[in-house]
Amino acid sequence: MDYNDFDIEYDSLNEDQKILYDCVGEMVFKKIINVLGGEDIYIPLRKSLSKLSRNEQIKRDFDGGNYKELAKKYKLTTRTIRGIVNKRDNNIK
């Protein structure tokens, strides 16, 4: 079954939809409609994704007591480092 067998009337799209369409192109836009149509999605800021990646790296670098080293390396406070390594989920600090 071809999920791209429908037409998109560009002028009927709202501004956000036009921005997405322009960024990803018609084929990917149609795929997004097929997969996520009707859903509200949140697109995070690049900064948030960078923090998540950084926090995961901090967890990997943590050896059980190197709070000060990590704080210096990542330009954070030792308190922030403790919060990151003690957090069991992937929430962004």
C-alpha positions, -999 to +999 in steps of 0.1 A: +000+000+000+014+034-010+009+059+019+019+088-003-010+085-028-027+117-018-021+153-027-011+181-005-026+215-012+002+237+000-019+269+002-043+252+026-016+245+051-012+267+081+021+286+088+036+259+110+027+232+086+042+252+057+074+256+077+076+218+084+067+210+047+095+234+035+120+219+059+114+182+052+099+181+017+067+166+004+076+129+008+086+132+044+057+155+052+033+129+038+051+102+059+047+124+090+010+127+083+007+089+079+026+082+111+017+111+134-014+125+118-038+140+144-011+139+172+003+169+190+041+166+191+067+187+209+099+195+191+126+203+217+150+231+214+185+221+203+198+233+237+176+207+255+189+179+233+225+191+240+218+190+277+204+155+276+234+143+257+258+161+281+240+146+311+243+111+297+280+117+291+284+129+327+267+097+340+292+077+319+322+097+331+312+094+368+334+070+388+316+073+421+335+103+435+348+126+408+322+154+413+348+182+413+365+170+381+333+167+363+321+201+375+353+216+361+351+197+329+315+206+321+316+240+337+288+231+362+286+232+400+293+201+420+257+203+432+244+201+396+268+172+389+254+153+420+219+159+408+226+146+374+244+114+385+219+107+412+190+110+388+177+077+377+156+089+348+166+110+317+149+142+327+169+173+316+184+195+343 
